[in-house]
């Protein structure tokens, strides 16, 4: 692996002012739909090329289809009442950003505007790709008790995979209405320290009324940074080292204050995009179009195929152009 490239990102023309971007990393909502096609249209994925397939039923719904378990649609009929749910994982959010007619911001506002629709989960994460901010600082502060948290539950977990060591910190229990998970994203993605700088993710997981409240306030026009920083500062705060047992009256630690000042300036959600590399491109080409390509080549020559591509003036989309550019420059992968 030679280089790690992150392309500049904006959210439908609105530039994010933070060096620590805030993204949506999970979204679950329910509502009334009559068919899966209607749900796909609602998500702006009609012309996306994403292939949804049937899978075993989930969450007490009778019918379920999914795209790679990243965007999952559930539907059931009870007498004359139709129930439906949409579950979008972190990778699914990247799919929405890359292939939907709507941004994540627009999709949230669209759900809020619909009568009878409700959010049951949203994860909001801030990525800190910065060598000056180290997760070990938070680990030491947690062990020393130099923090305040609305939940009494906290935990530090260490892991190792193929020699790559990672750390995760939890404040609040997973599954509760609010939980904060701070972890080494670089280690989770199995990047070595030589591949990229420190990458720490601070993820706020909101469920039920907390998820609903956040999305409603966002749809009313409040900045992402204002909401995110307010949540983070209200739930978890690291303080200066002191023997004082009343941590709530201590000053905020400078490294945490710096982080909060960055996040407060965020105006919109940052579209992180899909990780796009040659293997993903080849998987799509051969798994989705492979039989058509094979049929054509059994009845035509390779020169016929190249000639047809030339005559049709087929244009590359932005991701494909960067993929070609990376190939020419010998870069293994990129993140959009």
C-alpha positions in Angstrom: 0.0 0.0 0.0 1.7 3.2 -1.1 -0.6 6.1 -0.4 -3.8 7.0 1.4 -5.8 9.6 -0.4 -8.8 11.4 0.9 -10.5 13.6 -1.7 -12.0 17.0 -0.7 -15.6 16.5 0.2 -18.6 18.9 0.4 -22.3 18.3 1.1 -24.2 19.2 -2.0 -22.3 22.4 -2.4 -22.2 23.5 1.2 -18.6 23.4 2.5 -18.0 21.9 5.9 -15.9 24.3 8.0 -14.6 21.7 10.5 -11.3 19.8 10.2 -13.0 17.1 12.3 -15.9 16.1 10.0 -19.2 14.8 11.5 -21.0 12.0 9.7 -24.1 9.9 10.1 -23.0 6.3 10.7 -26.3 4.5 11.2 -29.9 5.4 10.5 -33.1 3.4 11.3 -36.6 4.6 10.8 -40.1 3.2 10.3 -43.1 4.3 8.3 -45.9 3.4 5.9 -45.0 1.9 2.5 -47.0 -0.3 0.2 -44.1 -2.0 -1.6 -40.4 -2.4 -1.7 -40.3 -0.4 -4.9 -41.9 2.5 -3.1 -39.3 2.3 -0.4 -36.4 2.3 -2.9 -37.9 5.3 -4.6 -38.2 7.1 -1.2 -34.5 6.5 -0.6 -33.7 8.0 -4.0 -32.1 4.7 -5.2 -34.3 3.9 -8.2 -31.5 4.4 -10.7 -28.6 3.6 -8.4 -27.8 0.2 -9.8 -27.8 -1.3 -6.3 -29.0 -4.9 -6.3 -31.5 -5.7 -3.5 -32.0 -9.4 -2.8 -34.4 -11.3 -0.5 -33.2 -12.5 2.8 -34.7 -14.1 5.9 -37.3 -12.0 7.8 -36.1 -9.5 10.4 -37.6 -7.6 13.4 -41.0 -9.4 13.2 -41.5 -8.2 9.6 -42.7 -10.9 7.1 -40.7 -9.7 4.1 -37.1 -8.4 3.9 -34.8 -7.4 1.1 -31.3 -6.0 1.5 -28.3 -4.6 -0.4 -25.2 -6.3 1.1 -26.8 -6.1 4.6 -25.9 -2.4 4.4 -29.4 -1.1 3.4 -32.1 -3.4 4.6 -35.9 -2.9 3.9 -38.6 -4.7 5.9 -42.3 -4.9 5.1 -45.3 -6.5 6.6 -49.1 -6.3 6.2 -51.5 -6.5 9.2 -55.1 -6.5 8.1 -55.4 -3.2 6.2 -52.3 -1.7 7.9 -48.9 -1.8 6.3 -45.8 -1.6 8.5 -42.3 -1.0 7.2 -38.8 -0.3 8.5 -35.5 0.9 6.9 -32.2 0.0 8.5 -29.1 1.7 7.1 -25.7 0.7 8.5 -22.5 2.9 8.4 -21.6 1.5 5.0 -25.2 1.9 3.9 -24.9 5.6 4.8 -21.9 5.8 2.5 -24.0 4.1 -0.2 -26.7 6.7 0.2 -24.2 9.5 -0.1 -22.7 8.0 -3.2 -25.7 6.6 -5.1 -28.9 8.2 -3.8 -30.6 11.2 -5.4 -30.7 12.6 -1.9 -28.0 13.6 0.7 -28.2 12.2 4.2 -29.4 15.7 5.3 -32.2 15.6 2.8 -33.2 12.1 3.7 -33.5 12.9 7.4 -35.6 16.0 6.6 -37.8 13.9 4.3 -38.5 11.3 7.0 -39.3 14.1 9.5 -41.8 15.6 7.2 -43.8 12.4 6.8 -46.8 11.8 9.0 -46.5 8.5 11.0 -42.7 8.1 10.3 -40.4 7.7 13.3 -36.6 7.4 13.9 -35.5 4.6 16.2 -31.7 5.0 15.8 -29.1 7.4 14.6 -25.4 7.2 15.1 -23.5 10.5 14.7 -19.7 10.2 14.5 -16.8 12.7 14.4 -13.6 11.5 12.8 -10.4 13.0 14.1 -7.6 12.3 11.7 -4.9 14.1 13.5 -1.6 13.0 15.0 -1.9 15.5 17.8 -5.0 13.8 19.2 -4.3 10.3 20.7 -6.9 7.9 22.1 -4.3 6.9 24.7 -4.9 10.3 26.4 -8.5 9.4 26.9 -7.7 5.9 28.1 -5.4 7.3 30.8 -8.0 10.0 31.8 -10.7 7.2 32.1 -8.5 5.0 34.3 -7.7 8.0 36.5 -11.4 9.0 36.7 -10.7 12.4 35.1 -14.1 12.7 33.4 -17.8 13.2 34.1 -20.5 11.1 32.4 -24.3 10.9 32.8 -24.0 7.2 32.8 -22.3 5.2 35.5 -21.2 2.6 33.0 -17.8 2.9 31.3 -15.4 0.3 29.9 -12.1 0.2 28.1 -11.4 -2.7 25.7 -8.2 -3.6 23.9 -7.9 -5.8 20.8 -5.3 -7.2 18.5 -5.8 -8.5 14.9 -2.9 -9.5 12.7 -0.5 -7.5 14.9 -2.6 -4.3 14.7 -3.6 -3.2 18.2 -6.8 -1.3 18.8 -8.7 0.4 21.7 -12.4 1.1 22.3 -13.9 3.1 25.1 -17.6 2.9 26.0 -19.6 5.4 28.1 -23.1 4.2 28.6 -24.5 0.8 27.8 -25.0 -0.2 24.1 -28.7 -0.4 23.5 -29.5 2.4 25.9 -31.0 5.7 24.6 -27.6 7.3 24.5 -24.2 5.6 24.3 -20.8 7.0 23.3 -18.2 4.8 21.8 -14.7 6.2 21.2 -12.4 3.9 19.2 -9.3 3.6 17.0 -10.8 3.6 13.6 -7.5 3.0 11.9 -7.1 -0.3 13.8 -10.7 -1.3 13.1 -10.0 -0.9 9.3 -6.7 -2.8 9.7 -4.5 0.1 8.6 -1.0 0.1 9.9 0.5 3.2 11.6 2.7 3.7 8.5 -0.4 3.8 6.2 -2.0 6.8 7.7 -2.0 9.2 10.8 -4.1 8.7 13.9 -7.7 8.1 13.2 -10.0 8.3 16.2 -13.8 8.1 15.9 -16.1 9.6 18.6 -19.5 8.1 17.9 -22.7 9.1 19.7 -25.4 6.4 19.4 -29.0 7.6 19.9 -32.1 5.5 20.1 -35.8 5.9 20.4 -36.9 9.4 21.7 -33.3 10.6 21.7 -32.9 9.7 18.0 -36.3 11.2 17.2 -35.4 14.4 19.1 -32.0 14.9 17.4 -33.5 14.4 13.9 -36.4 16.8 14.5 -34.0 19.5 15.8 -31.8 19.0 12.8 -34.7 19.3 10.4 -35.7 22.5 12.1 -32.4 24.0 10.8 -30.0 23.7 13.8 -26.3 23.2 12.8 -24.9 19.6 13.1 -22.0 21.0 15.1 -24.3 22.7 17.6 -26.3 19.6 18.1 -23.3 17.2 18.2 -21.3 19.3 20.6 -24.3 19.9 22.8 -24.9 16.2 23.1 -21.2 15.3 23.7 -20.6 18.0 26.2 -23.8 17.2 28.1 -23.1 13.5 28.3 -19.3 13.2 28.5 -16.6 15.7 29.5 -12.9 15.1 30.3 -11.5 17.3 33.0 -8.1 18.4 34.2 -6.1 16.1 36.5 -7.0 16.8 40.1 -7.4 15.1 43.5 -10.8 16.8 43.8 -13.4 14.1 44.0 -16.1 16.5 42.6 -15.2 16.3 39.0 -18.2 18.3 37.8 -16.6 21.6 39.1 -13.2 21.0 37.4 -12.2 22.8 34.2 -12.5 20.9 30.9 -9.2 19.4 29.8 -7.6 21.5 27.1 -7.5 18.6 24.5 -11.2 18.1 25.0 -12.0 21.8 24.8 -10.1 21.9 21.5 -12.1 19.1 20.1 -15.4 20.7 21.2 -14.4 24.0 19.6 -13.8 22.2 16.3 -17.0 20.2 16.3 -19.1 23.3 17.2 -18.3 24.9 13.9 -19.7 22.0 11.8 -22.6 23.3 9.7 -23.7 20.1 7.8 -23.1 16.4 7.8 -20.0 15.5 5.8 -20.5 12.9 3.1 -17.7 10.4 3.7 -18.6 8.4 0.6 -17.8 4.8 -0.2 -14.4 3.3 -0.1 -13.8 2.6 -3.8 -11.0 0.3 -5.0 -10.3 -2.1 -7.8 -11.7 -5.1 -6.0 -15.0 -3.3 -5.5 -15.0 -2.3 -9.1 -14.3 -5.8 -10.3 -16.9 -7.3 -7.9 -19.5 -5.0 -9.3 -18.4 -5.6 -13.0 -18.3 -9.4 -12.9 -21.0 -10.1 -10.3 -23.6 -7.7 -11.8 -22.7 -7.6 -15.4 -20.5 -10.7 -15.8 -23.1 -12.9 -17.6 -23.9 -10.1 -20.1 -20.3 -9.5 -20.8 -19.7 -13.3 -21.3 -22.7 -13.6 -23.6 -21.5 -10.7 -25.8 -18.0 -12.0 -26.1 -19.3 -15.5 -27.1 -21.1 -13.8 -30.0 -18.7 -11.0 -30.8 -15.0 -10.2 -30.7 -13.1 -8.0 -28.2 -12.6 -5.5 -31.0 -16.4 -5.4 -31.5 -16.8 -4.6 -27.8 -14.2 -1.8 -27.8 -15.7 -0.4 -31.0 -19.2 -0.3 -29.4 -17.9 1.5 -26.3 -16.2 4.1 -28.6 -19.3 4.6 -30.7 -21.6 5.1 -27.7 -19.4 7.9 -26.2 -19.7 6.3 -22.7 -18.4 8.8 -20.1 -16.8 7.8 -16.8 -18.3 9.1 -13.6 -16.1 11.0 -11.0 -15.3 7.8 -9.0 -14.3 5.9 -12.1 -12.1 8.8 -13.3 -10.3 8.9 -10.0 -9.9 5.1 -10.0 -8.2 5.4 -13.4 -6.0 8.2 -12.2 -5.0 6.2 -9.1 -4.2 3.2 -11.3 -1.9 5.3 -13.5 -0.2 6.7 -10.5 0.2 3.3 -8.8 -2.1 4.1 -5.8 -3.7 1.1 -4.3 -7.0 2.6 -3.0 -8.8 5.8 -2.2 -11.6 7.0 -0.1 -14.3 9.3 -1.5 
